[in-house]
Amino acid sequence: MYYILKGFVVQHGSMSGGHYISYVKLNNQWFCFNDECVSKINDDTALTNSRNAYLLFYERIDKCKKRIFSYFNENNNKRYKLTKR
């Protein structure tokens, strides 16, 4: 099975309190959800912020389905690998 990262949550602060920011990939575009503010971000910013993720959300890609396993960033044609588990 293959998985592709579709979203994650970053927590700032301590275990007893803090602030949560969500990042979601929709239609090949990353978005940052920070309270009432939603902004587009590039892939590099999203992947850098995912290093501090509190929760990760993946989409499972079934090998039997005819889906493309490589995803390309429209801006710079970077190739992202899927995680195999």
Backbone as a chain_set.jsonl record, in Angstrom:
{"seq": "MYYILKGFVVQHGSMSGGHYISYVKLNNQWFCFNDECVSKINDDTALTNSRNAYLLFYERIDKCKKRIFSYFNENNNKRYKLTKR", "coords": {"N": [[0.827, -1.177, 0.0], [0.353, 2.283, -0.59], [0.836, 5.627, 0.578], [-0.185, 9.033, 0.697], [0.625, 12.216, 1.868], [-1.877, 14.261, 3.123], [-2.661, 16.143, 4.936], [-1.922, 17.906, 8.021], [-1.383, 18.673, 11.52], [-0.054, 21.208, 13.512], [1.192, 21.918, 16.701], [1.65, 24.616, 18.82], [3.223, 25.68, 21.73], [2.691, 24.44, 25.057], [2.12, 21.177, 26.631], [-0.039, 21.557, 28.281], [-1.409, 23.678, 27.251], [-1.897, 25.751, 24.367], [-1.561, 26.529, 20.887], [-3.108, 25.566, 17.865], [-2.393, 24.806, 14.488], [-3.606, 24.063, 11.311], [-2.813, 22.26, 8.337], [-3.64, 21.655, 5.021], [-3.915, 19.783, 2.036], [-5.43, 20.502, -0.915], [-6.679, 19.797, -4.065], [-4.064, 19.695, -5.168], [-2.843, 21.885, -3.965], [-1.447, 23.467, -1.16], [-2.834, 24.585, 1.931], [-2.925, 26.791, 4.716], [-4.463, 26.787, 7.785], [-5.197, 28.928, 10.171], [-6.689, 29.802, 12.864], [-9.026, 32.212, 12.097], [-7.874, 32.837, 9.743], [-7.054, 31.846, 6.505], [-4.668, 30.695, 4.307], [-2.891, 30.359, 1.19], [-0.1, 28.262, 0.71], [3.226, 27.369, -0.33], [4.62, 24.208, -1.528], [7.151, 23.662, -0.38], [7.142, 25.175, 2.007], [5.015, 23.945, 3.352], [6.001, 21.296, 3.639], [8.264, 21.765, 5.202], [7.076, 22.736, 7.57], [5.714, 20.44, 8.283], [7.477, 18.857, 9.613], [7.283, 19.384, 12.276], [4.911, 18.265, 13.046], [1.94, 17.434, 14.836], [-0.234, 15.809, 14.458], [-0.791, 13.631, 11.693], [-2.271, 13.253, 8.484], [-3.127, 10.907, 6.108], [-3.744, 9.786, 2.733], [-4.734, 6.715, 1.544], [-3.414, 4.932, -1.15], [-4.361, 2.621, -3.397], [-2.627, 0.016, -4.938], [-3.81, -1.504, -6.917], [-5.641, 0.062, -8.185], [-5.894, 2.217, -11.013], [-3.978, 4.586, -10.701], [-1.895, 7.444, -10.691], [1.316, 7.313, -9.3], [3.183, 9.222, -8.831], [3.414, 12.588, -7.959], [3.283, 15.88, -9.135], [4.537, 19.12, -8.628], [3.053, 21.954, -9.845], [4.384, 24.369, -10.168], [7.229, 24.043, -10.025], [7.817, 21.507, -10.879], [8.651, 19.534, -9.039], [9.213, 16.279, -7.793], [7.375, 14.18, -5.739], [7.699, 11.604, -3.425], [5.802, 8.712, -2.591], [4.814, 7.253, 0.512], [5.597, 4.025, 1.432], [4.08, 1.387, 3.089]], "CA": [[0.0, 0.0, 0.0], [1.045, 3.558, -0.649], [0.143, 6.707, 1.256], [0.243, 10.376, 0.351], [0.291, 13.164, 2.921], [-2.961, 15.158, 2.724], [-2.845, 17.189, 5.926], [-1.273, 17.713, 9.314], [-1.654, 19.69, 12.528], [1.117, 21.606, 14.296], [0.82, 22.514, 17.972], [2.637, 25.536, 19.391], [2.955, 25.878, 23.154], [3.028, 23.321, 25.932], [1.125, 20.118, 26.69], [-1.21, 22.018, 29.019], [-2.091, 24.724, 26.501], [-1.164, 26.19, 23.196], [-2.29, 26.948, 19.691], [-3.027, 24.565, 16.812], [-2.509, 25.276, 13.112], [-3.839, 22.936, 10.404], [-2.347, 22.375, 6.956], [-4.406, 20.711, 4.209], [-3.651, 19.838, 0.599], [-6.64, 20.365, -1.709], [-6.441, 20.019, -5.498], [-2.625, 19.894, -5.377], [-2.437, 23.172, -3.378], [-1.442, 23.471, 0.3], [-3.455, 25.703, 2.636], [-2.665, 26.91, 6.145], [-5.644, 27.234, 8.525], [-4.752, 29.47, 11.449], [-7.884, 30.486, 13.377], [-9.904, 32.715, 11.042], [-7.052, 33.147, 8.57], [-6.697, 30.738, 5.622], [-3.772, 31.217, 3.28], [-2.195, 29.406, 0.332], [1.339, 28.176, 0.947], [3.866, 26.505, -1.322], [4.964, 22.865, -1.066], [8.333, 23.695, 0.484], [6.723, 25.67, 3.319], [4.204, 22.895, 3.977], [6.84, 20.169, 4.034], [9.108, 22.222, 6.313], [6.234, 22.773, 8.764], [5.259, 19.094, 8.642], [8.481, 18.245, 10.492], [6.843, 19.612, 13.651], [3.497, 17.877, 13.079], [1.354, 16.777, 16.001], [-1.056, 14.777, 13.818], [-0.619, 13.521, 10.25], [-3.395, 12.629, 7.792], [-2.697, 10.34, 4.841], [-4.701, 9.112, 1.869], [-4.198, 5.44, 1.084], [-3.494, 4.722, -2.591], [-4.349, 1.19, -3.67], [-1.845, -0.297, -6.133], [-4.653, -2.119, -7.937], [-6.333, 1.107, -8.932], [-5.05, 2.857, -12.016], [-3.705, 5.953, -10.277], [-0.503, 7.832, -10.85], [1.987, 7.28, -8.014], [4.05, 10.388, -8.7], [2.682, 13.847, -8.001], [4.175, 16.949, -9.532], [4.186, 20.488, -8.278], [2.894, 22.675, -11.101], [5.297, 25.505, -10.26], [8.635, 23.72, -10.247], [7.931, 20.11, -11.305], [9.289, 18.658, -8.066], [8.571, 14.974, -7.7], [7.234, 13.762, -4.351], [7.58, 10.163, -3.292], [4.783, 8.222, -1.7], [5.319, 6.438, 1.599], [5.141, 2.656, 1.323], [3.982, 0.734, 4.417]], "C": [[0.875, 1.245, 0.0], [0.181, 4.628, 0.015], [0.693, 8.046, 0.781], [-0.245, 11.324, 1.443], [-0.749, 14.158, 2.408], [-3.186, 16.286, 3.725], [-2.099, 16.872, 7.205], [-1.611, 18.889, 10.223], [-0.367, 19.935, 13.297], [0.62, 22.288, 15.558], [1.967, 23.385, 18.47], [2.272, 25.757, 20.85], [3.367, 24.658, 23.941], [1.922, 22.272, 25.893], [-0.154, 20.583, 27.381], [-1.976, 23.117, 28.287], [-1.259, 25.154, 25.319], [-2.107, 26.553, 22.065], [-2.059, 25.907, 18.605], [-3.219, 25.222, 15.452], [-2.639, 24.037, 12.223], [-3.335, 23.272, 9.008], [-3.045, 21.283, 6.153], [-4.038, 20.903, 2.743], [-4.938, 19.528, -0.142], [-6.317, 20.694, -3.156], [-4.997, 20.409, -5.793], [-2.115, 21.245, -4.865], [-2.528, 23.064, -1.856], [-2.076, 24.746, 0.832], [-3.087, 25.63, 4.109], [-3.909, 27.499, 6.794], [-5.205, 27.639, 9.923], [-5.871, 30.363, 11.985], [-8.765, 30.932, 12.217], [-9.163, 33.005, 9.74], [-6.728, 31.861, 7.797], [-5.83, 31.312, 4.514], [-3.176, 30.076, 2.466], [-0.721, 29.435, 0.703], [1.931, 27.236, -0.102], [4.258, 25.167, -0.694], [6.14, 22.867, -0.104], [7.983, 24.157, 1.895], [5.92, 24.599, 4.056], [5.083, 21.748, 4.468], [7.791, 20.538, 5.171], [8.304, 22.219, 7.612], [5.781, 21.39, 9.202], [6.267, 18.38, 9.545], [8.103, 18.387, 11.963], [5.397, 19.174, 13.865], [3.138, 17.134, 14.357], [0.483, 15.611, 15.543], [-0.799, 14.805, 12.318], [-1.827, 12.802, 9.659], [-2.925, 12.194, 6.407], [-3.891, 9.805, 4.058], [-4.038, 7.83, 1.39], [-4.448, 5.311, -0.412], [-3.355, 3.22, -2.832], [-3.594, 0.934, -4.97], [-2.706, -0.859, -7.252], [-5.4, -1.084, -8.762], [-5.366, 1.737, -9.911], [-4.881, 4.324, -11.653], [-2.222, 6.214, -10.467], [0.136, 7.898, -9.475], [2.976, 8.427, -7.823], [3.209, 11.64, -8.844], [3.677, 14.954, -8.292], [3.64, 18.291, -9.083], [4.153, 21.285, -9.577], [3.915, 23.795, -11.267], [6.725, 25.109, -10.613], [8.887, 22.255, -10.575], [8.717, 19.234, -10.34], [8.507, 17.356, -7.994], [8.551, 14.559, -6.23], [6.994, 12.27, -4.3], [6.449, 9.837, -2.334], [5.45, 7.374, -0.625], [4.742, 5.035, 1.455], [5.177, 2.023, 2.7], [3.583, -0.7, 4.243]], "O": [[1.989, 1.247, 0.524], [-1.047, 4.541, 0.012], [1.884, 8.177, 0.498], [-1.391, 11.239, 1.885], [-0.538, 14.818, 1.391], [-3.835, 17.28, 3.399], [-1.696, 15.734, 7.448], [-2.057, 19.944, 9.772], [0.325, 18.995, 13.688], [-0.268, 23.138, 15.501], [3.114, 22.942, 18.534], [1.106, 26.0, 21.161], [4.278, 23.928, 23.548], [0.912, 22.449, 25.212], [-1.234, 20.062, 27.101], [-3.095, 23.448, 28.68], [-0.047, 24.937, 25.288], [-3.286, 26.842, 22.271], [-0.941, 25.418, 18.439], [-4.086, 26.078, 15.277], [-1.876, 23.081, 12.364], [-3.419, 24.415, 8.557], [-3.044, 20.119, 6.554], [-3.871, 22.027, 2.27], [-5.481, 18.43, -0.021], [-5.748, 21.747, -3.446], [-4.736, 21.332, -6.564], [-1.055, 21.7, -5.295], [-3.546, 22.627, -1.318], [-1.895, 25.832, 0.28], [-2.953, 24.545, 4.676], [-4.364, 28.577, 6.411], [-4.882, 26.791, 10.754], [-5.984, 31.53, 11.608], [-9.208, 30.096, 11.429], [-9.782, 33.382, 8.744], [-6.195, 30.907, 8.363], [-6.201, 32.287, 3.862], [-2.979, 28.972, 2.973], [-0.16, 30.496, 0.977], [1.224, 26.415, -0.686], [4.228, 25.016, 0.527], [6.122, 22.143, 0.891], [8.474, 23.592, 2.872], [6.126, 24.376, 5.249], [4.92, 21.282, 5.596], [8.089, 19.696, 6.018], [8.792, 21.752, 8.641], [5.49, 21.185, 10.381], [5.919, 17.385, 10.18], [8.55, 17.603, 12.801], [4.732, 19.666, 14.776], [3.91, 16.331, 14.88], [0.469, 14.553, 16.172], [-0.611, 15.873, 11.735], [-2.347, 11.858, 10.253], [-2.398, 12.994, 5.634], [-4.91, 9.423, 4.634], [-2.913, 7.855, 0.891], [-5.558, 5.552, -0.886], [-2.329, 2.627, -2.499], [-3.884, 1.559, -5.99], [-2.366, -0.704, -8.425], [-5.749, -1.337, -9.915], [-4.161, 1.786, -9.666], [-5.545, 5.197, -12.214], [-1.403, 5.297, -10.408], [-0.445, 8.485, -8.561], [3.545, 8.574, -6.741], [2.384, 11.74, -9.752], [4.785, 14.962, -7.755], [2.44, 18.557, -9.152], [5.128, 21.286, -10.328], [4.276, 24.136, -12.394], [7.366, 25.778, -11.424], [10.031, 21.802, -10.556], [9.383, 18.29, -10.767], [7.283, 17.345, -8.12], [9.581, 14.582, -5.558], [6.175, 11.737, -5.049], [6.173, 10.581, -1.393], [6.537, 6.838, -0.841], [3.525, 4.873, 1.366], [6.185, 2.109, 3.402], [3.444, -1.426, 5.227]]}, "num_chains": 1, "name": "protein.A"}
